[in-house]
Structure formats: C-alpha cells, structure tokens
Amino acid sequence: MESILEQNGSILIIEDDQSVNTLLYSNLMKLGYEVDSAFDGEEGLRLALDNDYQIILLDIMIPKLDGFQVLETLRSKKSTPVLMLTAKGGEQDRICGFKTGADDYLSKPFSMAELELRIQAILRRTQVMARADLQTSSNNNEASSKNIQFNKKDGLVNVKQQNVIFTPLEFDLLYALVEDQGEVLSKAQLYQRVLLREFSRYDRTLDMHISKIRKKITLAGMAVNTIKTVRGLGYCFEE
C-alpha cells in the first residue's frame, strides 16, 4: 500500500514566529512533504489561493490579516483543509476557528509526532473522499433523506430545496449520519469513519462540527432536533 509520505503531500505554513515556522518547515521537509512558508496573513492568503495545497497550517495571531480573516476569505473560494494552531487553552479561538471553517486544531506547544498524526489523518480523509467521488461517478446511489440530498461531485447539499454550503468535513459527517439515518452512530465510530483518528473524550472537535451542521440545516428549515444527541452513546439523524 502506498504510504502517505510517498505521495508527497504539499503543505503551506502560515506562522509569523520565525523559529516555529523554520522548525515546522525543516521537520516536514525531512518527512517528505513539499512545503511553502508565509510569515503574515496577506502573503499566506495569496499563496493559499494561488496554489492547490493539500493542507494549510494556520496560526491565529499573525500580522496584516489574522488567521480568522485568512480562513474566512479562503473558505469563500476554496475548501483546502486547514489545521489551525492555537494558544494553549484558547478554547474560544478553537470555537471561532471551527465556526469559520477550520478542519482541525492543535494547541501550542505540540509535538511533531502529534502534528504528523493530524496531517496523516487529514490526508487519509481527503483520499477517502477522492475515492468516494470516483465511485459516485459510476454509481448514482447516494445517501439522501426526505429533505436532504447530496451532490458529491459538486460538494453541495440541498436542504429543503436550498443549496447549503458545508466544509468537506461537515459534508462527510452529515453524509454519514444521513446514510445511517435512524441509527445511533457513536463518537468513536464517527471519529474513525470521518475524522480518521481515534476518539478522545477530551477532544471536542466532533461536537463543534455537529453543532455547526445543526445550525446550518436549522436555518434551512429543518427541525432543531433532526440530529439528536443520544446521551452516552452518540448522534442520530432522524426526520
């Protein structure tokens, strides 16, 4: 099986701290990735829009445009996976990042081993999505419900006759819930199936993404409890 590293994933680092940026750059290059660096938000956004990176590592506190501004502009044009780098304990920053469209986050300080695991999980997820898109092109049987239809080719979700924009990770989470509608999917199942990493009870990534999905489908006219939280078990999609 071809490894992640053999596929030469391309990564953009947007981090204004010279020492941190250089350390990330050198370590990721040693691991076999193609890496570009930017030290402010304007340069980072330009590179992100002009190139097709597989992952962007985005610090929040950067000059000219902060990380949230970069992410908001990027999300209006591209769906490149973004791993945000936040200050230790900055829960509000993480919540804001997820609301803006971040795929994942890491709190500083972090180890290169943990960063590599997060990057590999994102790359595996994008590869799974690509394989699913190829299967979709030859098989029209897609998950759907009475009021929700998916278009994997265009990455759109039609909710009650309205096209609603979801990030790739939100799309995959909602798709999984609708595909198994009526069944309770545990957090561990959703982590392994969609986020492609092991579940930790201290990690609120999944909860934040589910909250965003709920808000979007509710604004489109779905009932607030369409995605139910089953205490101690997980989540269930029911119309």
C-alpha positions in Angstrom: 0.0 0.0 0.0 1.4 3.4 -0.9 2.3 5.4 2.1 1.2 9.0 2.9 4.8 10.2 2.6 5.4 8.6 -0.8 2.6 10.8 -2.1 4.5 14.0 -1.4 1.7 16.0 0.2 2.0 19.7 -0.2 1.7 21.9 2.9 1.5 25.6 3.4 2.7 27.0 6.8 1.3 30.4 7.8 3.1 31.3 11.0 4.8 34.6 11.9 7.2 33.2 14.6 10.4 32.7 12.7 11.7 29.9 14.9 8.4 28.0 14.9 8.0 28.4 11.1 11.5 27.3 10.4 11.2 24.3 12.8 8.0 23.2 11.1 9.4 23.7 7.7 12.6 21.7 8.2 10.8 18.8 10.0 8.1 18.5 7.4 10.6 18.6 4.6 12.5 15.8 6.3 9.3 13.8 6.5 8.9 14.0 2.7 6.4 16.8 2.3 6.6 19.7 -0.2 6.4 22.8 2.0 5.9 26.5 1.5 6.1 29.1 4.2 4.4 32.5 4.8 5.0 34.9 7.8 1.9 37.1 7.6 -1.7 36.7 6.6 -1.6 38.6 3.3 1.2 36.5 1.9 -0.3 33.3 3.3 -3.7 34.0 1.7 -2.1 34.8 -1.6 -0.2 31.5 -1.6 -3.3 29.6 -0.5 -5.4 31.0 -3.3 -2.8 30.7 -6.0 -1.8 27.1 -5.2 -3.5 23.8 -4.5 -2.1 22.7 -1.2 -3.4 19.5 0.5 -3.2 21.1 3.9 -2.6 24.5 5.4 -1.2 25.0 8.9 -2.6 28.4 10.0 -1.6 30.3 13.1 -4.2 32.7 14.5 -2.0 35.6 15.8 -0.3 36.7 12.6 0.2 40.2 11.2 -1.6 42.1 8.4 -4.5 39.6 8.3 -5.1 37.3 11.3 -5.8 33.6 11.0 -9.6 34.0 11.2 -9.6 36.6 8.4 -7.4 34.4 6.2 -9.7 31.4 6.8 -12.9 33.3 6.2 -11.6 34.6 2.8 -10.2 31.2 1.9 -13.4 29.4 2.6 -15.3 31.7 0.3 -13.2 30.4 -2.6 -11.6 27.1 -1.7 -12.1 24.1 0.5 -8.4 23.3 1.2 -8.2 21.5 4.6 -7.0 23.9 7.4 -5.3 22.8 10.6 -5.3 25.8 13.0 -2.6 26.4 15.5 -3.9 27.9 18.7 -2.5 29.1 22.0 -2.7 26.6 24.8 -6.1 26.7 26.4 -7.6 29.0 23.8 -11.0 27.3 23.6 -12.7 30.4 22.3 -10.2 30.6 19.5 -10.9 27.0 18.6 -14.6 27.5 18.6 -14.2 30.6 16.4 -11.9 28.6 14.1 -14.4 25.8 13.7 -17.2 28.3 13.0 -15.1 29.9 10.3 -14.4 26.6 8.6 -11.3 25.0 10.2 -11.0 21.3 9.9 -8.9 20.6 13.0 -6.7 22.4 15.5 -3.6 21.9 17.6 -2.9 23.7 20.8 0.7 25.1 21.3 3.0 23.7 22.3 2.7 20.5 20.4 5.0 17.7 19.4 6.0 17.0 15.8 4.7 13.4 16.3 1.2 14.7 17.1 1.3 17.2 14.2 2.3 14.4 11.8 -0.6 12.2 13.1 -3.1 15.0 12.5 -1.7 15.7 9.0 -1.9 12.0 8.1 -5.5 11.8 9.3 -6.4 14.8 7.1 -4.6 13.3 4.1 -6.3 10.0 4.6 -9.7 11.7 4.8 -9.1 13.6 1.5 -8.0 10.4 -0.2 -11.2 8.6 1.0 -13.3 11.5 -0.3 -11.5 11.3 -3.7 -12.1 7.5 -3.9 -15.8 8.1 -3.0 -16.1 10.7 -5.7 -14.7 8.2 -8.3 -17.2 5.6 -7.1 -20.0 8.2 -7.3 -19.2 8.9 -10.9 -20.1 5.3 -11.8 -22.8 4.7 -9.1 -25.7 7.2 -8.6 -26.8 5.6 -5.4 -26.1 8.3 -2.8 -27.3 8.8 0.7 -30.4 11.0 0.9 -33.4 11.7 3.1 -36.8 13.3 2.5 -35.4 16.8 2.8 -31.7 16.4 2.2 -29.9 15.4 -1.0 -26.1 15.3 -1.5 -24.1 16.2 -4.6 -20.7 14.7 -4.0 -19.4 15.8 -7.4 -20.0 19.5 -6.6 -19.8 19.2 -2.8 -23.2 20.7 -2.3 -26.1 19.8 0.0 -29.7 20.6 -0.9 -31.7 21.1 2.3 -35.4 21.6 1.7 -34.8 23.0 -1.8 -31.9 25.2 -0.7 -28.3 24.8 -1.6 -26.3 24.9 1.6 -22.5 25.3 1.8 -20.7 22.9 4.1 -17.0 22.4 4.6 -15.7 19.0 3.3 -15.6 17.6 6.9 -19.1 18.8 7.7 -20.3 17.3 4.4 -18.8 13.9 5.3 -20.2 14.0 8.8 -23.7 14.8 7.6 -23.5 12.2 4.9 -22.5 9.5 7.4 -25.4 10.4 9.6 -28.0 10.5 6.8 -26.6 7.3 5.3 -27.3 5.5 8.6 -30.4 7.6 9.4 -32.4 6.2 12.3 -29.3 4.5 13.8 -27.1 5.9 16.6 -23.5 6.4 15.5 -21.1 6.6 18.4 -18.5 9.3 18.7 -15.8 6.7 18.3 -17.4 5.5 15.1 -17.6 9.0 13.6 -14.0 9.8 14.6 -12.8 6.6 12.9 -15.1 6.8 9.9 -14.9 10.6 9.1 -12.1 12.2 11.1 -10.0 9.1 10.6 -8.4 9.2 14.0 -9.0 7.7 17.4 -11.6 9.2 19.7 -10.6 11.1 22.8 -13.2 12.1 25.4 -11.3 15.4 25.9 -11.4 16.3 22.2 -14.5 18.5 21.3 -13.7 18.6 17.6 -16.7 16.4 16.6 -19.1 18.2 18.9 -18.2 21.6 17.4 -18.7 20.3 13.8 -22.0 18.7 14.7 -23.1 22.0 16.3 -22.3 23.9 13.0 -24.1 21.3 10.9 -27.2 21.6 13.1 -27.2 25.4 12.8 -27.0 25.2 9.0 -29.8 22.7 8.5 -32.0 24.5 11.1 -31.5 27.8 9.2 -32.6 26.0 6.1 -35.8 24.9 7.7 -35.1 21.6 9.3 -36.2 20.8 12.9 -33.8 21.6 15.6 -33.6 18.0 16.8 -33.1 16.5 13.4 -29.7 15.4 14.6 -30.2 14.0 18.1 -27.6 13.7 20.8 -28.1 10.3 22.4 -26.5 10.8 25.8 -23.7 8.5 26.5 -24.0 6.9 23.0 -23.5 9.3 20.1 -25.6 11.0 17.4 -28.6 10.0 15.3 -30.2 11.6 12.3 -34.0 11.4 12.2 -36.5 13.5 10.3 
